[in-house]
Amino acid sequence: MTKPSPLRVAFVAVSTALVLAIAVVGSALATRAIHLEAAAAEVAGSAAALTIEIGGLALLLDRARLERRAVGLTLERRDIARFLTGGALGVALVVATFGLAVTFAGGRITVATRSQWPHPETFFAQLGTFALRCTFEETVFRAGLVGVLALAFGRATSLGVPALLFAAAHAWNPGASVASVANTALAALVLGALFLFPQRAAGAAPSLAAPTGFHLAWNFSLAAVLGVTVSGGSGARAHFLAVSIPADRWSGGAYGIEASPATTATFGIAAAVLGALLCRRAAAFSAGDEAHRE
């Protein structure tokens, strides 16, 4: 595929906002129209939002004559391995972040009482809702913005602009602060790097699998395993572990651990390492192309 014009790419990227609005409205209508229990209604609403978002983005790409695969809106055989790798990295950062917070704040993590553990149906309903919501956000911000912008703009623009928008989208959450917004931008850089990483290989396209796995592992671990606040929302009513971090500075206060300096440290390191690897692989791939042409 020839490189599309910046104007055509910018049009698709801006139009994702309209698709996002339609998806949010469609999700709300689906949740109200389907008379189910609260957990099932949340799953249905999240599924409606994701379906509308994927369909709308695919339509935009087709109208702009852009390949769906070029922005990661297709499935590949390696996506299962990528999803699991992203999930493992997400869990590792949860452990590292809370380890730092507990170490510096003098808190502790204990096993919750048996009565606080979720029932199987509750557990899987939470998992389904988080999976759909995380896939939705990754489709919007990674495929719809990072992937689209990368077709015509440099890496700084294709990663930086969506990171700022991702942070801005969370800036109105309850308990948000300068620290939470900065950490959300760092998280977006990590997710964006994971999304673009498969492009290091010849003929490879970006993939939503790794960032979705990371996003799901992070959010689900915080809410359903640890029972703590996620991005200013409420933690899960049922959880397996109990976290006690007495200092608001390290716990993140009302916003949760994502406003903590522990998150700044772990996500900052992850963003720097992944960014360096992405640049190194891209440089090696470009050098290989130059050698092949000569």
C-alpha positions as CSV (number, residue, x, y, z in Angstrom):
1,M,0.0,0.0,0.0
2,T,1.3,3.4,-0.9
3,K,1.7,5.9,1.8
4,P,-1.6,7.8,2.3
5,S,-1.8,11.6,2.4
6,P,-1.6,13.2,5.9
7,L,-4.9,14.9,5.3
8,R,-6.7,11.6,4.6
9,V,-5.1,10.0,7.7
10,A,-6.0,13.1,9.9
11,F,-9.6,12.9,8.7
12,V,-10.0,9.3,9.7
13,A,-8.3,10.0,13.1
14,V,-10.6,12.9,13.8
15,S,-13.6,11.0,12.7
16,T,-12.9,8.3,15.3
17,A,-14.3,10.8,17.9
18,L,-17.7,10.6,16.1
19,V,-17.6,6.8,16.1
20,L,-16.7,6.9,19.8
21,A,-19.7,9.1,20.6
22,I,-22.0,6.8,18.7
23,A,-20.6,3.8,20.5
24,V,-21.0,5.3,23.9
25,V,-24.6,6.3,23.2
26,G,-25.3,2.8,21.7
27,S,-23.9,1.2,24.8
28,A,-26.1,3.2,27.1
29,L,-29.2,2.5,25.0
30,A,-28.4,-1.2,24.9
31,T,-27.9,-1.4,28.7
32,R,-31.3,0.2,29.3
33,A,-33.2,-1.7,26.7
34,I,-32.0,-5.2,27.8
35,H,-33.8,-6.1,31.0
36,L,-31.1,-8.2,32.7
37,E,-29.3,-8.2,36.0
38,A,-26.8,-5.4,36.5
39,A,-23.7,-7.5,35.7
40,A,-25.3,-9.0,32.6
41,A,-26.5,-5.6,31.5
42,E,-22.9,-4.2,31.8
43,V,-21.6,-7.0,29.6
44,A,-24.3,-6.4,27.0
45,G,-23.6,-2.6,27.0
46,S,-19.9,-3.2,26.7
47,A,-20.4,-5.6,23.8
48,A,-22.6,-3.1,22.0
49,A,-20.0,-0.4,22.3
50,L,-17.2,-2.6,21.0
51,T,-19.3,-3.8,18.1
52,I,-20.2,-0.3,17.1
53,E,-16.7,0.9,17.5
54,I,-15.1,-1.9,15.3
55,G,-17.8,-1.5,12.7
56,G,-17.6,2.2,12.6
57,L,-13.8,2.3,12.4
58,A,-13.8,-0.4,9.7
59,L,-16.3,1.7,7.7
60,L,-14.1,4.8,8.0
61,L,-11.0,2.9,6.8
62,D,-12.8,1.5,3.8
63,R,-14.2,4.9,2.9
64,A,-10.7,6.4,3.1
65,R,-9.2,3.4,1.2
66,L,-6.9,2.4,4.1
67,E,-6.1,-1.2,4.9
68,R,-7.6,-2.6,8.1
69,R,-4.6,-4.7,8.7
70,A,-2.3,-1.7,8.5
71,V,-3.9,-0.3,11.7
72,G,-4.2,-3.6,13.5
73,L,-7.9,-4.2,13.0
74,T,-7.4,-7.8,12.0
75,L,-6.6,-11.1,13.8
76,E,-3.4,-13.0,13.2
77,R,-2.1,-16.4,14.3
78,R,0.4,-15.0,16.7
79,D,-2.1,-12.8,18.5
80,I,-2.8,-15.4,21.3
81,A,0.9,-15.4,22.2
82,R,1.0,-11.6,22.0
83,F,-2.1,-11.3,24.2
84,L,-0.6,-13.6,26.9
85,T,2.8,-11.7,26.7
86,G,1.0,-8.4,27.2
87,G,-1.0,-9.9,30.1
88,A,2.1,-11.2,31.8
89,L,3.7,-7.8,31.5
90,G,0.6,-6.2,33.0
91,V,0.6,-8.5,36.0
92,A,4.4,-7.9,36.4
93,L,3.8,-4.2,36.6
94,V,0.9,-4.6,39.1
95,V,3.3,-6.6,41.4
96,A,6.1,-4.1,40.9
97,T,3.9,-1.1,41.5
98,F,2.2,-2.3,44.6
99,G,5.6,-3.7,45.9
100,L,7.0,-0.2,45.7
101,A,4.0,1.5,47.3
102,V,3.8,-1.0,50.1
103,T,7.6,-0.8,50.7
104,F,7.7,3.0,50.9
105,A,4.4,3.6,52.7
106,G,4.6,0.7,55.1
107,G,1.4,-0.9,54.0
108,R,0.6,-4.6,53.5
109,I,-1.3,-7.0,51.3
110,T,-3.2,-9.9,52.8
111,V,-5.7,-12.6,51.7
112,A,-9.3,-11.3,51.9
113,T,-11.8,-13.2,54.0
114,R,-13.6,-16.0,52.3
115,S,-16.8,-14.1,52.3
116,Q,-15.2,-11.4,50.2
117,W,-14.2,-13.7,47.4
118,P,-16.4,-13.5,44.3
119,H,-18.8,-16.2,43.3
120,P,-17.9,-17.9,40.0
121,E,-20.7,-16.1,38.0
122,T,-19.7,-12.7,39.4
123,F,-16.0,-13.4,38.7
124,F,-16.7,-14.3,35.0
125,A,-19.1,-11.4,34.6
126,Q,-16.4,-9.0,35.8
127,L,-13.9,-10.6,33.5
128,G,-16.1,-10.4,30.5
129,T,-17.0,-6.7,31.2
130,F,-13.3,-5.8,31.7
131,A,-12.3,-7.7,28.6
132,L,-14.8,-5.9,26.4
133,R,-14.1,-2.5,27.8
134,C,-10.4,-2.8,27.5
135,T,-10.7,-4.1,23.9
136,F,-13.0,-1.1,23.2
137,E,-10.5,1.4,24.5
138,E,-7.6,-0.2,22.7
139,T,-9.6,-0.2,19.5
140,V,-10.3,3.5,19.9
141,F,-6.9,4.8,21.0
142,R,-4.5,2.3,19.5
143,A,-6.1,1.2,16.2
144,G,-8.1,4.3,15.6
145,L,-5.4,6.8,16.6
146,V,-1.9,5.3,16.9
147,G,-2.4,2.9,14.0
148,V,-4.0,5.4,11.7
149,L,-1.6,8.3,12.5
150,A,1.4,6.0,12.0
151,L,0.4,5.5,8.3
152,A,1.4,9.1,7.5
153,F,3.2,10.6,10.5
154,G,6.4,9.8,12.5
155,R,6.5,7.8,15.7
156,A,6.6,10.8,18.0
157,T,3.3,12.1,16.6
158,S,1.6,8.7,16.3
159,L,2.4,7.8,19.9
160,G,2.5,11.2,21.5
161,V,-0.9,12.7,20.3
162,P,-2.9,9.6,21.3
163,A,-1.1,9.5,24.7
164,L,-2.2,13.1,25.4
165,L,-5.8,12.3,24.3
166,F,-5.9,9.1,26.4
167,A,-4.7,11.1,29.4
168,A,-7.3,13.8,28.7
169,A,-10.1,11.3,28.5
170,H,-9.2,10.2,32.1
171,A,-8.7,13.7,33.4
172,W,-12.3,14.1,34.4
173,N,-12.5,10.9,36.5
174,P,-13.2,11.2,40.2
175,G,-10.1,12.0,42.2
176,A,-8.0,12.9,39.1
177,S,-4.8,14.9,39.6
178,V,-1.7,16.1,37.7
179,A,0.0,12.8,38.8
180,S,-2.9,10.6,37.6
181,V,-3.0,12.4,34.2
182,A,0.8,12.1,33.8
183,N,0.7,8.4,34.7
184,T,-2.1,7.8,32.3
185,A,-0.1,9.3,29.5
186,L,2.8,7.0,30.4
187,A,0.4,4.1,30.3
188,A,-0.7,5.1,26.8
189,L,3.0,5.2,25.7
190,V,3.5,1.7,27.0
191,L,0.3,0.5,25.3
192,G,1.2,2.2,22.1
193,A,4.7,0.7,22.0
194,L,3.2,-2.8,22.6
195,F,0.8,-2.1,19.7
196,L,3.5,-1.0,17.2
197,F,6.1,-3.6,18.3
198,P,5.1,-6.3,15.8
199,Q,6.0,-3.9,12.9
200,R,9.7,-4.7,13.6
201,A,9.3,-7.8,11.3
202,A,9.1,-7.7,7.5
203,G,5.5,-7.4,6.4
204,A,4.1,-7.4,9.9
205,A,1.3,-5.1,11.0
206,P,0.6,-3.6,14.4
207,S,-1.5,-5.7,16.7
208,L,-4.1,-5.0,19.4
209,A,-3.4,-8.3,21.1
210,A,-0.5,-7.3,23.4
211,P,-1.9,-3.9,24.6
212,T,-5.3,-5.4,25.2
213,G,-3.8,-8.2,27.2
214,F,-1.8,-5.7,29.2
215,H,-4.8,-3.4,29.8
216,L,-7.0,-6.2,30.8
217,A,-4.4,-7.7,33.2
218,W,-3.8,-4.4,34.8
219,N,-7.4,-3.3,35.3
220,F,-8.8,-6.7,36.3
221,S,-5.9,-7.3,38.8
222,L,-6.6,-4.0,40.5
223,A,-10.4,-4.3,40.7
224,A,-11.3,-8.0,40.9
225,V,-8.1,-9.4,42.6
226,L,-7.0,-6.6,44.8
227,G,-10.4,-4.8,45.1
228,V,-8.9,-1.3,44.8
229,T,-10.0,1.7,42.8
230,V,-9.3,1.8,39.0
231,S,-8.8,5.2,37.5
232,G,-11.1,6.9,40.0
233,G,-13.9,4.3,39.7
234,S,-15.1,1.9,42.4
235,G,-13.2,-1.3,43.0
236,A,-14.9,-4.7,42.8
237,R,-17.2,-5.6,45.7
238,A,-15.7,-9.1,45.7
239,H,-11.9,-9.6,45.6
240,F,-9.3,-12.1,46.7
241,L,-6.7,-9.9,48.3
242,A,-6.9,-6.9,50.7
243,V,-4.5,-4.0,50.3
244,S,-3.7,-1.5,53.0
245,I,-1.5,1.5,52.0
246,P,-1.9,4.2,54.7
247,A,-0.3,7.1,52.9
248,D,-2.5,8.8,50.3
249,R,0.5,9.9,48.4
250,W,1.5,6.3,47.7
251,S,-2.0,4.8,47.5
252,G,-3.1,7.4,45.0
253,G,-6.0,8.6,47.2
254,A,-9.4,8.6,45.7
255,Y,-8.1,8.0,42.2
256,G,-6.2,4.8,43.2
257,I,-2.7,3.5,42.6
258,E,-2.6,5.0,39.1
259,A,-2.0,8.4,40.8
260,S,0.9,7.1,42.9
261,P,4.6,7.8,42.4
262,A,5.0,4.0,42.4
263,T,3.1,3.9,39.1
264,T,5.1,6.8,37.7
265,A,8.3,4.8,38.4
266,T,7.1,1.5,37.0
267,F,5.3,2.8,33.9
268,G,8.1,5.3,33.3
269,I,10.7,2.5,33.2
270,A,8.4,0.3,31.1
271,A,7.8,3.2,28.6
272,A,11.5,4.0,28.3
273,V,12.5,0.3,27.8
274,L,9.8,-0.4,25.3
275,G,10.4,2.8,23.5
276,A,14.2,2.1,23.2
277,L,13.5,-1.4,22.0
278,L,11.0,-0.1,19.4
279,C,13.5,2.4,18.1
280,R,16.3,-0.1,18.1
281,R,14.3,-2.7,16.1
282,A,13.0,-0.1,13.7
283,A,16.6,1.1,13.1
284,A,17.8,-2.5,12.5
285,F,14.9,-3.2,10.1
286,S,15.6,0.1,8.2
287,A,19.3,-0.9,8.0
288,G,18.4,-4.3,6.7
289,D,16.2,-2.7,4.0
290,E,19.0,-0.4,2.9
291,A,21.4,-3.3,2.7
292,H,18.9,-5.3,0.6
293,R,18.3,-2.5,-1.8
294,E,22.1,-2.1,-2.3
